[in-house]
């Protein structure tokens, strides 16, 4: 009996690896001879570095870089074995959580620290990059990142702007690549991006996400004008039209900046993660898949981490069990998103607060996994007997 355990993290509680281990313990209690393959998952957002490092036997690298406001922060990225692959979450260096609420203002923040992480990985001879761009504090179109890579941003008078922020995009008149780190040209950049917002306009980086980063209505207009201006400079000086690319507006325009300066491709995070961990190959020959996340709802099947094992298992004819911290049964309909069975940690006897405690969550995950297997054995979905 081969059982693949491929859950996302339970945010604020347990990592994807810990969730996998807890579910695995519950499986062993019912089927001690089962072959369990653990594949921690992520959707390209928070937890992606940890999930991929753990799934691929990688390691962590920590560097001191410039935070969103320019002050030093300690940021971590991952190296995946000997593949020459670096996994970077931009939020580690340029994330909103690094800025105190009272200081949040995307006119003043930039992505320089994210660029410094890219340079650090290049120095370690990485040639493949996976970059998650969720949770940003920035709206600089990746200009700060580009400056860390050696790009010079000049005013109309030829004066260099040493720290381009969201509020200074409007001042950039020329992009100078004479000092650009050309190692970028020999690398491949895949960007985990699950939004389709354009760079500017009503559905853009500034209008949709600016207020979440502390921007007032007037500042949103200024930020959007800056993005529009900088996109025109990119098109003129680099020959790349980035404004209308779906996802260009992600992370305050970092999606556009990565396309412009790193020739990046924007892809669904779950696609990148599932391909990197070799999920399809690990599912071959499996009798059952168990996945899950903190909340299973209608969105689970559309771009969230469990969607990858769910869709691949369906393609391969493998039943899937879903375990959530909570399960929105009323949203799922009779098909239950294709899950053979769904189980929630929270029930009439367990509150959300109790289920959020790490030790208790571990116990409940093990219990629900055991319950799930017994149910599938009882109804004949699994053709085996408990150990």
C-alpha positions as CSV (number, residue, x, y, z in Angstrom):
1,X,0.0,0.0,0.0
2,X,1.5,3.3,-1.1
3,X,0.1,6.5,0.4
4,X,1.3,9.9,-0.7
5,X,0.9,12.7,2.0
6,X,1.1,16.1,0.3
7,X,-0.4,18.9,2.4
8,X,0.2,22.6,2.7
9,X,1.2,24.2,6.0
10,X,-1.5,25.0,8.5
11,X,-0.6,28.7,8.7
12,X,0.3,30.0,12.1
13,X,0.3,26.5,13.5
14,X,2.4,23.8,11.7
15,X,4.7,23.7,8.7
16,X,3.9,21.6,5.7
17,X,6.5,19.1,6.9
18,X,5.0,18.9,10.4
19,X,1.6,18.4,8.9
20,X,2.9,15.6,6.8
21,X,4.6,13.9,9.7
22,X,1.4,14.2,11.9
23,X,-0.7,12.7,9.1
24,X,1.9,10.0,8.5
25,X,1.7,9.0,12.2
26,X,-2.0,8.5,11.9
27,X,-1.6,6.4,8.8
28,X,1.0,4.1,10.5
29,X,-1.4,3.6,13.4
30,X,-3.9,2.0,11.0
31,X,-1.5,0.6,8.4
32,X,1.9,-0.1,9.9
33,X,3.2,-1.7,6.7
34,X,2.1,1.1,4.4
35,X,4.7,2.9,2.3
36,X,4.2,6.6,3.1
37,X,5.7,9.2,0.7
38,X,5.7,12.7,2.3
39,X,5.7,15.6,-0.1
40,X,5.3,19.0,1.7
41,X,3.4,21.4,-0.6
42,X,3.1,25.2,-1.0
43,X,1.4,27.6,-3.4
44,X,4.3,30.0,-4.0
45,X,3.5,32.2,-1.1
46,X,4.6,32.1,2.5
47,X,6.2,28.8,3.3
48,X,7.4,28.0,-0.2
49,X,11.1,28.1,0.7
50,X,10.6,25.8,3.6
51,X,8.4,23.4,1.7
52,X,10.8,23.1,-1.2
53,X,13.9,22.8,0.9
54,X,12.3,20.1,3.0
55,X,10.9,18.2,0.0
56,X,14.1,18.4,-2.0
57,X,16.7,17.9,0.8
58,X,18.0,21.4,0.4
59,X,19.5,23.9,2.8
60,X,19.1,27.5,4.0
61,X,21.2,30.6,3.5
62,X,20.9,33.7,5.6
63,X,22.1,37.2,4.6
64,X,21.8,40.7,6.0
65,X,20.1,42.8,3.4
66,X,18.2,46.1,3.1
67,X,14.6,45.9,4.3
68,X,11.7,47.7,2.6
69,X,12.6,51.0,4.2
70,X,16.4,50.5,3.7
71,X,17.2,49.4,7.3
72,X,19.0,46.1,7.6
73,X,17.1,42.8,8.0
74,X,18.1,39.2,8.2
75,X,16.6,37.3,5.3
76,X,16.7,33.6,4.4
77,X,16.5,31.8,1.1
78,X,16.8,28.2,0.1
79,X,19.2,26.1,-2.0
80,X,17.8,22.9,-3.5
81,X,20.5,20.2,-3.2
82,X,23.0,20.3,-6.1
83,X,20.6,21.5,-8.7
84,X,21.9,25.1,-8.7
85,X,18.4,26.2,-7.8
86,X,17.7,29.1,-5.4
87,X,14.2,29.6,-3.9
88,X,13.5,33.1,-2.7
89,X,10.4,34.6,-1.1
90,X,10.5,38.4,-1.7
91,X,8.7,38.9,1.6
92,X,11.7,37.7,3.5
93,X,13.6,40.9,2.4
94,X,10.8,43.2,1.2
95,X,7.7,42.0,2.9
96,X,4.9,44.0,4.6
97,X,5.5,42.3,8.0
98,X,8.9,43.9,8.1
99,X,7.4,47.4,8.3
100,X,5.7,48.5,11.5
101,X,2.0,49.5,10.8
102,X,2.6,53.1,11.6
103,X,5.5,53.3,9.1
104,X,3.8,51.6,6.1
105,X,3.9,53.8,3.0
106,X,4.7,52.3,-0.4
107,X,5.9,55.7,-1.6
108,X,9.0,55.0,0.6
109,X,9.7,51.3,0.2
110,X,11.6,49.3,-2.3
111,X,12.8,45.8,-3.3
112,X,16.5,46.4,-3.0
113,X,16.9,43.6,-0.4
114,X,15.2,41.1,-2.8
115,X,17.8,42.0,-5.4
116,X,20.5,41.5,-2.8
117,X,19.3,37.9,-2.2
118,X,19.4,37.2,-5.9
119,X,23.0,38.5,-6.0
120,X,23.9,36.3,-3.0
121,X,22.5,33.2,-4.9
122,X,24.3,34.2,-8.1
123,X,27.5,34.3,-6.0
124,X,26.8,30.7,-4.9
125,X,26.6,29.8,-8.6
126,X,22.8,29.3,-8.8
127,X,21.5,29.3,-12.3
128,X,17.8,28.5,-11.6
129,X,15.6,30.8,-9.5
130,X,12.2,30.3,-8.1
131,X,10.8,33.5,-6.6
132,X,7.6,33.9,-4.6
133,X,6.3,37.4,-4.7
134,X,3.5,37.5,-2.2
135,X,3.3,39.7,0.9
136,X,5.2,42.7,-0.4
137,X,5.5,46.1,1.2
138,X,6.5,47.7,-2.0
139,X,5.2,49.4,-5.2
140,X,8.5,50.1,-7.0
141,X,8.1,47.9,-10.1
142,X,11.2,46.0,-9.0
143,X,13.4,49.1,-9.5
144,X,15.1,48.5,-6.2
145,X,15.8,44.9,-7.1
146,X,17.2,46.0,-10.4
147,X,19.5,48.5,-8.7
148,X,20.9,45.7,-6.5
149,X,21.7,43.9,-9.7
150,X,23.7,46.9,-10.9
151,X,21.1,48.9,-12.9
152,X,21.6,52.6,-12.7
153,X,18.5,54.8,-12.6
154,X,19.1,58.3,-14.0
155,X,17.1,61.6,-13.9
156,X,16.6,63.7,-17.0
157,X,19.7,65.7,-16.0
158,X,21.7,62.4,-15.8
159,X,21.9,62.3,-12.1
160,X,21.8,58.9,-10.5
161,X,18.9,58.1,-8.2
162,X,20.6,55.9,-5.6
163,X,17.4,54.5,-4.0
164,X,14.4,54.3,-6.2
165,X,11.1,53.8,-4.3
166,X,7.5,53.8,-5.4
167,X,7.5,57.6,-5.0
168,X,10.6,58.1,-7.1
169,X,9.6,56.1,-10.2
170,X,8.3,59.2,-11.7
171,X,11.8,60.7,-11.6
172,X,13.5,58.0,-13.6
173,X,14.2,59.2,-17.1
174,X,16.8,56.7,-18.2
175,X,17.8,53.1,-17.4
176,X,21.5,52.4,-17.6
177,X,22.6,48.7,-17.9
178,X,26.3,49.3,-18.3
179,X,27.0,47.9,-14.8
180,X,24.3,45.3,-14.8
181,X,25.2,41.9,-13.4
182,X,25.3,39.9,-16.6
183,X,25.2,36.6,-14.7
184,X,21.4,37.1,-14.8
185,X,21.4,36.5,-18.5
186,X,22.7,32.9,-17.9
187,X,20.0,32.1,-15.3
188,X,16.4,31.1,-15.5
189,X,13.8,32.9,-13.4
190,X,10.4,31.3,-12.6
191,X,8.1,33.6,-10.6
192,X,5.3,32.1,-8.5
193,X,2.4,34.4,-9.3
194,X,-1.3,33.6,-8.8
195,X,-2.8,37.0,-9.7
196,X,-3.4,38.5,-13.1
197,X,-3.4,42.2,-12.2
198,X,-1.9,44.5,-14.9
199,X,0.8,47.0,-13.9
200,X,-1.4,50.1,-13.8
201,X,-5.0,51.1,-14.1
202,X,-8.1,50.3,-11.9
203,X,-7.1,46.7,-11.4
204,X,-3.4,47.4,-10.9
205,X,-0.8,47.0,-8.3
206,X,-1.4,50.5,-6.7
207,X,-5.2,50.6,-6.8
208,X,-5.8,47.0,-5.6
209,X,-2.9,46.4,-3.2
210,X,-1.7,49.9,-2.4
211,X,-4.2,50.6,0.4
212,X,-3.2,47.3,2.1
213,X,0.3,48.6,2.2
214,X,-0.6,51.9,3.9
215,X,-1.3,54.1,0.8
216,X,-3.9,56.9,1.0
217,X,-6.2,57.5,-2.0
218,X,-4.0,60.4,-3.2
219,X,-0.9,58.2,-2.8
220,X,-2.5,55.4,-4.8
221,X,-2.9,57.9,-7.7
222,X,0.8,58.9,-7.4
223,X,2.0,55.3,-7.2
224,X,-0.1,54.4,-10.3
225,X,1.3,57.3,-12.3
226,X,4.8,56.3,-11.3
227,X,4.2,52.7,-12.5
228,X,2.8,54.0,-15.8
229,X,5.8,56.3,-16.3
230,X,8.4,53.6,-15.4
231,X,6.7,51.1,-17.8
232,X,7.2,53.6,-20.6
233,X,10.8,54.0,-19.7
234,X,11.3,50.2,-19.7
235,X,9.6,49.9,-23.1
236,X,11.8,52.6,-24.6
237,X,15.2,51.7,-23.0
238,X,14.8,47.9,-22.8
239,X,12.4,47.2,-25.6
240,X,10.0,45.2,-23.4
241,X,6.4,45.9,-23.0
242,X,5.4,44.7,-19.5
243,X,2.4,46.8,-18.6
244,X,-0.3,44.4,-19.9
245,X,1.3,41.1,-19.0
246,X,-1.1,39.3,-16.6
247,X,0.5,39.4,-13.1
248,X,2.7,42.3,-14.0
249,X,1.1,44.2,-11.1
250,X,1.9,41.5,-8.5
251,X,4.0,42.6,-5.5
252,X,3.8,46.3,-6.4
253,X,4.9,45.6,-10.0
254,X,7.8,43.3,-9.0
255,X,6.3,40.9,-11.5
256,X,6.9,43.4,-14.3
257,X,10.4,44.2,-13.0
258,X,11.4,40.5,-13.0
259,X,10.2,40.2,-16.6
260,X,12.0,43.4,-17.6
261,X,15.3,42.8,-16.0
262,X,15.6,39.1,-15.5
263,X,13.6,37.7,-18.4
264,X,11.4,35.9,-15.9
265,X,8.2,33.9,-16.6
266,X,5.2,34.3,-14.3
267,X,3.6,30.9,-13.5
268,X,1.0,29.6,-11.0
269,X,2.8,28.8,-7.7
270,X,1.3,25.4,-7.4
271,X,2.6,24.4,-10.9
272,X,6.1,25.5,-10.0
273,X,6.1,23.7,-6.6
274,X,4.6,20.5,-7.9
275,X,7.1,20.3,-10.8
276,X,10.0,21.1,-8.6
277,X,9.2,18.4,-6.0
278,X,8.4,15.8,-8.8
279,X,4.8,15.3,-7.5
280,X,3.5,13.5,-10.6
281,X,6.3,10.9,-10.4
282,X,5.8,10.5,-6.7
283,X,2.0,9.9,-7.2
284,X,2.6,7.0,-9.7
285,X,1.5,3.7,-8.2
286,X,-0.1,5.3,-5.2
287,X,-3.3,3.8,-3.7
288,X,-4.3,7.0,-1.8
289,X,-3.4,10.7,-1.5
290,X,-3.9,12.7,1.6
291,X,-3.7,16.5,1.3
292,X,-4.9,19.5,3.3
293,X,-4.6,23.0,4.5
294,X,-5.8,25.3,7.3
295,X,-9.2,25.9,5.6
296,X,-10.6,23.8,2.9
297,X,-13.2,25.8,0.9
298,X,-14.3,26.5,-2.7
299,X,-10.9,28.1,-3.5
300,X,-9.0,25.0,-2.5
301,X,-9.2,23.5,-6.0
302,X,-8.2,26.8,-7.7
303,X,-4.6,27.6,-7.2
304,X,-4.2,26.8,-3.6
305,X,-1.5,24.2,-2.6
306,X,-3.9,21.1,-2.4
307,X,-5.1,21.8,-5.9
308,X,-2.0,20.2,-7.4
309,X,-2.2,16.8,-5.7
310,X,-6.0,16.9,-6.1
311,X,-5.9,17.4,-9.9
312,X,-3.0,15.1,-10.6
313,X,-4.5,12.3,-8.5
314,X,-7.8,12.7,-10.3
315,X,-5.9,12.4,-13.6
316,X,-4.2,9.2,-12.4
317,X,-7.4,7.7,-10.8
318,X,-6.2,7.9,-7.2
319,X,-8.7,8.7,-4.4
320,X,-7.9,11.8,-2.3
321,X,-8.6,12.6,1.3
322,X,-8.7,16.2,2.4
323,X,-8.0,17.2,6.0
324,X,-8.5,20.9,6.9
325,X,-8.3,22.9,10.1
326,X,-11.8,23.8,9.1
327,X,-13.9,22.6,6.2
328,X,-16.5,24.9,4.6
329,X,-19.0,22.1,3.8
330,X,-21.7,24.5,2.7
331,X,-19.5,25.9,-0.1
332,X,-18.3,22.6,-1.6
333,X,-21.4,21.1,-3.1
334,X,-22.1,17.4,-3.5
335,X,-18.9,16.7,-5.4
336,X,-16.8,17.9,-2.5
337,X,-14.3,19.3,-5.1
338,X,-13.4,15.7,-6.0
339,X,-12.3,14.6,-2.6
340,X,-13.2,11.0,-1.6
341,X,-13.7,12.2,1.9
342,X,-13.1,15.4,3.9
343,X,-12.2,15.8,7.6
344,X,-12.0,18.8,9.8
345,X,-9.9,19.3,12.9
346,X,-12.6,21.6,14.3
347,X,-15.9,20.0,15.3
348,X,-18.5,20.2,18.0
349,X,-15.9,19.2,20.6
350,X,-12.9,21.1,19.3
351,X,-12.8,24.9,18.9
352,X,-10.8,26.9,16.4
353,X,-8.6,28.2,19.2
354,X,-7.8,24.7,20.4
355,X,-7.1,23.4,16.9
356,X,-4.6,26.2,16.4
357,X,-2.4,25.1,19.2
358,X,0.5,23.2,17.5
359,X,0.7,20.2,19.8
360,X,-3.1,19.8,19.7
361,X,-3.2,20.3,16.0
362,X,-0.6,17.5,15.6
363,X,-2.7,15.1,17.7
364,X,-5.9,16.0,15.8
365,X,-4.2,15.5,12.4
366,X,-3.1,12.1,13.4
367,X,-6.5,11.2,14.7
368,X,-8.3,12.5,11.6
369,X,-5.9,10.6,9.3
370,X,-6.6,7.4,11.2
371,X,-10.3,8.0,11.0
372,X,-10.1,8.7,7.3
373,X,-8.3,5.4,6.6
374,X,-10.8,3.4,8.6
375,X,-13.7,5.0,6.8
376,X,-12.2,4.2,3.3
377,X,-11.4,0.7,4.4
378,X,-15.0,0.3,5.7
379,X,-16.6,1.5,2.5
380,X,-14.3,-0.5,0.2
381,X,-12.4,2.4,-1.3
382,X,-9.2,0.9,0.0
383,X,-9.0,-2.8,-0.6
384,X,-7.0,-3.7,2.5
385,X,-7.5,-4.5,6.2
386,X,-6.1,-2.4,9.1
387,X,-3.0,-3.5,10.8
